[in-house]
């Protein structure tokens, strides 16, 4: 079913040339991903997930086709696969989210701080995003003491942005650092998607989620332009500009139905078509405001919503076939880790394919709303 879309008119792009060193830039000092120890080949998960979602003996043709076409080779799970049948209810699943999320969150933030050459006491703001569990006190509050953060650290827990939160979180960190240029901020994403899988639920969206999503955490350390030199690690790209966009009338495209059993995923089949029809126009308009076109972007870091979504992004922008290979490699290696995925892609792009200084990059993601987030980077 296609959801009708009402798209806002886009203002004419500015013809002013881009400033190569705009005031208020944010420097990314480090990114680190933390993955659970329980790693599985996709083929080894198909039948156990079938037992969970459909029950033993149920017909599994659709499920097997979804697993084969998801673009995923391996995934990491919060728990050993045999433990999922014993979770039983939302309370137990959420307890596991807290326990494992704290372990992975601590590992990711500690690793990112070490890589940046900074200490926990240097952190002024901790933004923590997740859509796969809830807690009060929130994960960031529980992590502050474990990490050795200052008692006066500012904290911002974020719930509800979903897959877009890796990009949106970076954008909001940038907003903060523009006003606090001497500060250091950490963005932490903790997503344990497997803990939201609904047992005895043959709903197609649940089967898609069971074929596509993986678990992990990622942390990013960023510095304002007045304090960027304080980091002793190798600095990464700078955030030049950001853009958020909501697509009216699309609230049922993506998200959760929340009930007694926890988070029941909503994934409408119209998502790729919506992306193909509208995403490219918004990206081109954003780039044009900075005197750029898609040809000027040397590194594309797009959240891997799935093979169809990645193909729709490439089609909407007229990108060559290999442009989004970093996203496809991430999807194959760890699955779709919701908001952590785009940070994983940024990390691997930085480590494995160090862009030349001056290279433009675009980091993008989409999520519930339905919405998109664009972050313009320069290496």
Protein Blocks (a to p, Z undefined) as FASTA:
>chain_A
ZZdddddddddddfbdcdfbdghiacdfbdcddddfbdcdfklmmmmmmmmmnoghiack
lmmmmmmmnopabdcdfbdfklmmmnopamlmmmmmmmmmmmmmmmmmmmmmmmnopafk
lpmbdcdddfkbccdddfklmmmmmnopafkbccdddehjlmmlmmmmmmmmmmmmmmmm
mbccdddddddfklmpcghiabfklmmmmmmpccdddddddddfklmmmpmbdcddddfb
dcddddehilmmgccdddfkopaddddfklmmmmmmmmmmmmmmmmmmnopafklpmbdc
dddfbjklmmmmmmmnopafklmmmmmmmmmmnopehjmlmmmmmmmmmmmmcccehiac
ddddddehiacddddddZZ
